[in-house]
Amino acid sequence: MIPANLIVQAVCAYHGIAFADLTGAGRAPQICWPRHELIYMLRGNAGLSLNEIGRLVERDGKTVQNSLNQVTSRLADDPEYRDRVQRLNRFVLCFEDRPTLVPTLLDRARRMIGRADPNAADVQACGFALLTAASILTTTDLTDAEARCCALQALGQTA
């Protein structure tokens, strides 16, 4: 099981959203779906009860169950969403192994994508570099320093 605080940090970093926004009253899709996904990750990776999750995200157990149902239903019906949640889950697992490195690399990758030409090849190349960096960070064969150096090289940057 992964500690709940690391899952919260990972989901917030992945989506670029503050925890206060996820626990707030916002119902916009860019807030609501990350909140649903956080709840889903907390249930699956931290093994928290509905009430424990509810206390953490400031929702009641019924609302937590509704979030789980929303994600589960969408996972069954939408292959692209299923891939996205699988990427988020891998990110959470990667974050658990190296919580101080992953947000730094994610920020650098976002800056790379922001500077990329808007054509699909540049954005796809940045995405590939980020996935490569995340894969490097999950290996247990490297020290944190070695993983950081290799991941930054995968992003075309120096440590």
Contacts in CASP RR format, 6 or more apart in sequence:
PFRMAT RR
TARGET T0000
AUTHOR 0000-0000-0000
METHOD contacts of the structure
MODEL  1
MIPANLIVQAVCAYHGIAFADLTGAGRAPQICWPRHELIYMLRGNAGLSL
NEIGRLVERDGKTVQNSLNQVTSRLADDPEYRDRVQRLNRFVLCFEDRPT
LVPTLLDRARRMIGRADPNAADVQACGFALLTAASILTTTDLTDAEARCC
ALQALGQTA
1 45 0 8 1.000
1 46 0 8 1.000
1 47 0 8 1.000
2 45 0 8 1.000
2 46 0 8 1.000
2 92 0 8 1.000
2 93 0 8 1.000
2 96 0 8 1.000
3 46 0 8 1.000
3 96 0 8 1.000
4 42 0 8 1.000
4 46 0 8 1.000
4 48 0 8 1.000
4 52 0 8 1.000
4 56 0 8 1.000
6 92 0 8 1.000
6 95 0 8 1.000
6 96 0 8 1.000
6 99 0 8 1.000
7 38 0 8 1.000
7 41 0 8 1.000
7 42 0 8 1.000
7 45 0 8 1.000
7 46 0 8 1.000
7 92 0 8 1.000
8 19 0 8 1.000
8 38 0 8 1.000
8 42 0 8 1.000
8 56 0 8 1.000
9 95 0 8 1.000
9 99 0 8 1.000
9 103 0 8 1.000
10 41 0 8 1.000
10 91 0 8 1.000
10 92 0 8 1.000
10 95 0 8 1.000
10 96 0 8 1.000
10 99 0 8 1.000
10 102 0 8 1.000
11 22 0 8 1.000
11 34 0 8 1.000
11 37 0 8 1.000
11 38 0 8 1.000
11 41 0 8 1.000
11 88 0 8 1.000
11 92 0 8 1.000
12 18 0 8 1.000
12 19 0 8 1.000
12 22 0 8 1.000
13 95 0 8 1.000
13 102 0 8 1.000
13 103 0 8 1.000
13 106 0 8 1.000
14 88 0 8 1.000
14 91 0 8 1.000
14 92 0 8 1.000
14 106 0 8 1.000
15 34 0 8 1.000
15 37 0 8 1.000
17 30 0 8 1.000
17 31 0 8 1.000
17 34 0 8 1.000
21 31 0 8 1.000
22 31 0 8 1.000
22 34 0 8 1.000
22 35 0 8 1.000
22 38 0 8 1.000
22 57 0 8 1.000
23 35 0 8 1.000
23 57 0 8 1.000
23 58 0 8 1.000
24 31 0 8 1.000
24 58 0 8 1.000
26 32 0 8 1.000
35 57 0 8 1.000
35 67 0 8 1.000
36 67 0 8 1.000
36 68 0 8 1.000
36 70 0 8 1.000
36 71 0 8 1.000
37 71 0 8 1.000
37 85 0 8 1.000
37 88 0 8 1.000
38 57 0 8 1.000
39 53 0 8 1.000
39 54 0 8 1.000
39 57 0 8 1.000
39 59 0 8 1.000
39 64 0 8 1.000
39 67 0 8 1.000
39 68 0 8 1.000
39 71 0 8 1.000
40 67 0 8 1.000
40 68 0 8 1.000
40 71 0 8 1.000
40 72 0 8 1.000
40 85 0 8 1.000
41 88 0 8 1.000
41 89 0 8 1.000
41 92 0 8 1.000
42 48 0 8 1.000
42 53 0 8 1.000
42 56 0 8 1.000
42 57 0 8 1.000
43 50 0 8 1.000
43 53 0 8 1.000
43 68 0 8 1.000
45 89 0 8 1.000
45 92 0 8 1.000
45 93 0 8 1.000
48 56 0 8 1.000
50 61 0 8 1.000
50 64 0 8 1.000
50 65 0 8 1.000
51 61 0 8 1.000
51 64 0 8 1.000
53 59 0 8 1.000
53 61 0 8 1.000
53 64 0 8 1.000
54 60 0 8 1.000
54 61 0 8 1.000
54 63 0 8 1.000
54 64 0 8 1.000
57 64 0 8 1.000
59 67 0 8 1.000
71 85 0 8 1.000
74 81 0 8 1.000
75 81 0 8 1.000
75 82 0 8 1.000
75 85 0 8 1.000
90 134 0 8 1.000
90 138 0 8 1.000
91 102 0 8 1.000
91 134 0 8 1.000
93 138 0 8 1.000
94 102 0 8 1.000
94 134 0 8 1.000
94 137 0 8 1.000
94 138 0 8 1.000
95 102 0 8 1.000
97 137 0 8 1.000
97 138 0 8 1.000
97 140 0 8 1.000
98 137 0 8 1.000
98 144 0 8 1.000
98 147 0 8 1.000
98 148 0 8 1.000
100 144 0 8 1.000
101 137 0 8 1.000
101 144 0 8 1.000
101 147 0 8 1.000
101 148 0 8 1.000
101 151 0 8 1.000
102 134 0 8 1.000
102 137 0 8 1.000
105 130 0 8 1.000
105 133 0 8 1.000
105 134 0 8 1.000
105 137 0 8 1.000
105 151 0 8 1.000
105 152 0 8 1.000
105 155 0 8 1.000
106 130 0 8 1.000
108 152 0 8 1.000
108 155 0 8 1.000
108 157 0 8 1.000
109 126 0 8 1.000
109 127 0 8 1.000
109 129 0 8 1.000
109 130 0 8 1.000
109 133 0 8 1.000
109 155 0 8 1.000
112 126 0 8 1.000
112 129 0 8 1.000
112 155 0 8 1.000
113 123 0 8 1.000
113 126 0 8 1.000
113 127 0 8 1.000
116 122 0 8 1.000
116 123 0 8 1.000
116 125 0 8 1.000
116 126 0 8 1.000
129 154 0 8 1.000
129 155 0 8 1.000
129 156 0 8 1.000
130 155 0 8 1.000
132 151 0 8 1.000
132 154 0 8 1.000
133 151 0 8 1.000
133 152 0 8 1.000
133 154 0 8 1.000
133 155 0 8 1.000
134 151 0 8 1.000
136 142 0 8 1.000
136 147 0 8 1.000
136 150 0 8 1.000
136 151 0 8 1.000
136 154 0 8 1.000
137 147 0 8 1.000
137 151 0 8 1.000
139 147 0 8 1.000
142 150 0 8 1.000
148 159 0 8 1.000
149 159 0 8 1.000
152 158 0 8 1.000
152 159 0 8 1.000
END
